[in-house]
Amino acid sequence: MTVFGKCLLIYGPEQMIAERNANQRVANAVAERPDAQVNRMAAGDLDGNQLAEVTGGSLFALDTVTVITDIGSTPPELFDAVYESAVKPTDDLSLVLIHGGGVKGKKLLDKLKKAKIEKVEAAAVKPWQLVNFVATEANRLKVPVSKEAAQALVDAVGSDLRSLVAALDQLRSDADGNEITPTVIQRYFSGRAEVNSFAVSEAVLAGKLNIALERLRWALATGVPPILVTAALASGLRGLGKYLDYRGQHANDYELARIIGVPPFKV
């Protein structure tokens, strides 16, 4: 079934779910029409001419996939134009509208929700729903995870959906098809929920390459910017260099720590 000539409305506060549904619609559209032009923009940045251009208002329009985020910020004068594009998309347009919840732009959202268009709710996942979310994701990724293991993962990683999905994906890569048990999760993620760039740097400087690589993978998977890892490693190496320069001097650990610029326990 074609996704062109249609609009998908995604509404709700759970950003990861909204992005996943939007990305899936874009992927389906590009698979259907590989030469389609993909546009992504925030509603607050649009004017009438831009909206007409990205929704196929031109006589020379090509196949177009347009994702408009934060439609709650749509300028009021464009409400009608956005609504018309949603309910009457051209045959060469696949349109995705995303509303992140809240009262901003609610008038437009309510009108779109009543229209005969496709809708997906990106509802916030409640704390008591996290285990079921993990189980569903595990099934999607074909990772054998018991309910007890799903609870153990939530306990280890926390409630952030992106981190939970990243953890499952990492487990899938390393488990080689074996069942994931609470023991595996406890061993694998013990102390990792708060892994940051400095934890990676400390493992490198301690010569623990395997641990450093594991921490690096987990840090990147949970959103730690690579530049922070680089900066932490550079800072650690500078500190090590200072230590090597000053360790021959007759100074106690506290004096060395002050000179190097690190806590005394690191000397």
N, C-alpha and C positions, 0 to 999 in steps of 0.2 A: 504494500500500500504506500502510495506516494506521501512524502511529507511536504511537498510543495503545494502552494495554494491553501496553506493552513497556518494557523497560529497556535503556539503552545504558551499558555500562561502558567508560570511557576510562582507560587506565592508562599511566604512563610519565612521564619527567621533562621532556619538551619542552612547556613551558607554552603556547606559541603554537599548536602543533598541537592540544593538548587543548582550548584555548578555541575554536579554529575549529570543531572537530567538535561541541562542545557548542552553540555558537551556531547552527550549521547545523541541529542537531536541534530547537532551540527555534524557529527560523524555520519549519521544516517543520511543526511542531506548530501554531504560530499560524496558518499558512496554511491548515491543514486545519480548525482550529476557532478562528476569530478571537476568540471570546469567552473562550477559555481563560485561566485565571489563571496567571501565570508567577511561580514562587518560586525564589530563589537564596539559598543559605545554606551556611555551613561546617559540616561534620559535628560539629566540636568544640563548636558552639554549641547543638546540639540536645538536647532531652530527649524522653522518651517521648511526651508529649502533642503537642509540636511536630511530631515525626516522623509521628505518626498524622494530624495535620491536613494536612501538606503532601503526604502520600502518599495522600490520599483516604480516610482512615479514618472520616470523618463520613458519616452517613446523608444529609446535605444537601450533600455535596461536589459542586462543579461540575467541569467539565473543568479539569484541572490539569496544568501543565508544571512539573516540579520538578528543579532542578539542585542536587545536593549535592556540594560541593567538599571536597577534603582528607579523604576518607573514612578515611584512615589515622588520623585523630584522633577517630574515632567512639568514644564511651564504650563500654567492653566490654559493659556491660549492654544495649546497643542492637544488638549484632552480629546477633543472631537476627532482630530486627525489621527491620533494614535488608536482611538477606538475604531474608526473606520478601517484603518489598516489591519486591525485584528480581525474584525468580523467579515471583511471583504478583501482578503489578500489576493494579489494578482497570482496567476498560475505559475509565474516564475519566481515566486517569493516563498521562502520558508522563514517564518517570523517567530522569534522567542521573546517573550516579555517577562521580566523578573521583578517581583516586588518583595522586598525583604521584611515585610510585616510592619506593624506600627500604624499610626493614624495618618501619616504623611501620604497624600495622594489617595486617601481612602475612597473618595468619591469616584475616581477613575477605576480603582480596583474593584469596588462593588459593582460597578457597571459592567466591567469585563467578566466578573465571576457569574453574572447573570446571562452573559452571551453564550451562544452555542459554539464554543471553541474548546479545544483540549485544555485540560487543567491538571496540574500536579501540585499537591500541597507539600511544601518542605517544612513540615512541622518540627518543632524542637523535640528532641528525644529526652524524655523524662529520665531521672536517675534510675528508676525501677525498670525502665525499658532497655537499659544499656546491654544487659546480658542477652536479651533477645536480638538486639541489633547486632551484637558480635556474632551470635549464632547464624543469623541471616547472612551476614557478610562472609562468614566462614564457608557457608554453603555455596555462596556465589563464587568464591575463590577456589572451591573444591579443597578446602582445608578441613580435615577431620578433627573437630573440636567438640568435646563434651560440654554439657551445661556447666559442670564444675570448673572446667578449664576456661570457659568463657568468663565466669565470675572471677577467676584468678587473674585473667588478663585485665579486666576492668579494675581490679584492686591494684594491679601493678602499674598500669599505664594512666588511669584516670578517665575522665568523662569526655575528653576532647575526641570528637569523632574522627578527625583526620589522623590523630595519633593512633587510635585503635585500628583503623584501616591500614595504616602504615605498618603497625606491629604484626597484623595478620599477614600482610604481604611478605614481610621479612621472614615470618615463621614458615610460610609456604616455600620460600626460596631455600630455607635451610633444613626443613623437615624431611624432604625427599619422599613425600607421600606417607610418612609415618604419622600415627595419631598423636595429636598434641594433648598432653596431659597437664594437670595443675603443677606437677613436679617439674616438667619441662619449662613451663612458663615461669615458675618461681626461680629456677636456675638461670633461665635466659634473660629475664628482665629484672632480676634483683638489683635494685639500686640504679636502674636505668631510666626511670620515669623522669628524672630531673637531669639527665645527662646534658651537659652543655659543652661549649667550646673549650673551657679550661680543663674539664675532665679528659678530653681527648689529648690536649697538650701534655697533661701530667703523665698519662700513660706512655706517650712518645718519649718524653724525657727520662722516664724510668726504664726505658728499653723494653717495654712490654708491647711488642708490635701487634700481636694477635688481639690483645685487649684494646689497643688503640684503634685498630681497624674496626672492631665490633662497635666501639663507642662512636666512631666517626659515622658508620652506617646508620646507627640509631639516631644520632644527632641530626644528620641530614634528612632522614626519613621523617623526623618530627618537626622539621621546619627551622632548624638552626641555620642561619645564613652562612655559606662557606667562607665569606670574608671574615666572620668572627672567629672561625676556626684558625684561619691563617694568622689573624692578629694575635690570638691567644698563644699560638705556637711561636710566633716571632717574639712576643713578650717573654715567654718562657726561656727561649734561647738566649735572649739578652741577659736575663737574670742568671742563667747558667754561666754565661761568659764573664759576668761580673764576679760571680762566686769563684771561678777558676783564677781570676786575676787577684782577688783579695784573700784567698784562703791561706796563702803563705804568711800573711801578716798575723801578728799575735793579737787576734781579736776574738772575743767570745761570740757565741751564736747570736746573741741579741744585737751586738754591734754589727756583725756581718749582715744580719737581716735588715738593719736600718740602712746600711750602705747599699745593699742590693735592691731594697725596696720590696721585700717579701715578708710574710709573717714568719716569726722565729721557728715555728715547727717545720718549715720547709727547708731550713738550712741544713 
